Amino acid sequence: LRCRLYSRSCRRPRQVEMLTRCAGTDYGSLRFPIAESLLQDAPLQPYIHDCEVIVHEGQHTYYYCVFFKRHCRLQTNALLSSIGSEFRGDVVVMRIGTRTRSVVNMRARDVVITDYIIPR
């Protein structure tokens, strides 16, 4: 599935595909993302944090799942580090569907929204 990667090794965020596991064979079955396939440095920081972000825009509500690694020995992420703080690690954002409550492909509008919410 398509997701948004904010990698410390790239100058800009980019769309990438993440591996997922399906709970069943039908169309509406749950999908479970394998974030380890995109986030680097497993020997240094094996644990991956995840959280759900809800964005309200007018009458629309968008749900996102954010996976990230954060460790003092990881390289600084220039995309996410601001003047007052320093972020060390990578971030991956996936969209959560409203009906299935499972991860789904990101659309063009989701890219704009994630680029807005991630630095905050």
N, C-alpha and C positions, 0 to 999 in steps of 0.2 A: 504494500500500500504506500501511496505517496505521503511524505511527511516533510517537515522543514528542519534542516540541520544547521545549527549555529556552532560550527567547529572552530577550534582555536588554530587550526592549520590552514584555514581559508580566510580570505579578506572579506567575503560577503556570505550571507546565508544562502543556502541553496536547497532546491527540491531534490530529495533522494527517495529511494524505495526501501522500506523496512520489511524484513521478513516477519510473517505472522503465522500463528498456528490456529487452525479452525477447530471448534468444538464439535462440529458436525458436517454433514455433506450438503445440507440444504442452504438456500440463499440467505436466510435470516439467522444462521448460526453465529454464535459469538466468535470473535477473533481476538487472539491474545498476541500483542506485539513482542518481538524478541529484540529488546533495546540493546542487548550486548553485541548485536551484529553491527551497530553503528558507533557506539561509544568506545573510545580507545582506552589503553592503559589498564587492562584488567588486573595485571599483577600488582600495580601500585594502589589502585582503588577498585576493588571488585564490586563494591556495593553501588547500586544505582537508585537514586532517589526518584520518586514520582509523585505528582500532585495533579489535581484536577482544577482547571481554571474555567470560570463561567463568565462570559462577556454578554452584557445586555446592550444592544444597539437599537434604539427605538423600540419597536414591538418584537424584534427578533432576539433570540437567545442562542448563543453558540457555546458549545462545550469542547474543551481541549484537554488532552492529557500531556503533561510536560514531564519528560525524563531528563535527568541531569546527573552529572558527576561533579563533585566539589571536594577538592583536597588541597592542602597547603603546598604539596609537592608537585602538583600538576602545573603545566604551563599556563601562563596568563592568556585569557581569551580576550583579544583586542576588540572583538565585536561587542562584547558585553561589559567590558570594563569602562566605567565612567571616570570622571575627574576625582570624585571623592571615594570611590570604592574599586576594588580589583576582584574580578571573578576568575577563578582558576578551574577550568574544566570545559566540558561540552554540554550542549543542550539540544534535545530533539523534541519537536512538538507534533502531536497527531491530533486529528479531529475525531470527536466522538459523535456518533449519530444520535439523533433525538429519539428515534423509535426503538432502535435495537440496544442503545446504550453500550455499543461496542465501537471499536475504532473503524473509521471509514477513510476513503481517499480525501485528500484536501483539494479544495477548489481554488479558483483564482482569488476570490474574495477572502478566503482563509489566510492566504499569504499576506495580504495587507493587514489583516487583523493581528496575526501573530507577530509581524514586524513591529506593530504598535505596542503590544502587551509585553513582549519579552524584555525589553530594556527597563521596564518599570518594576 
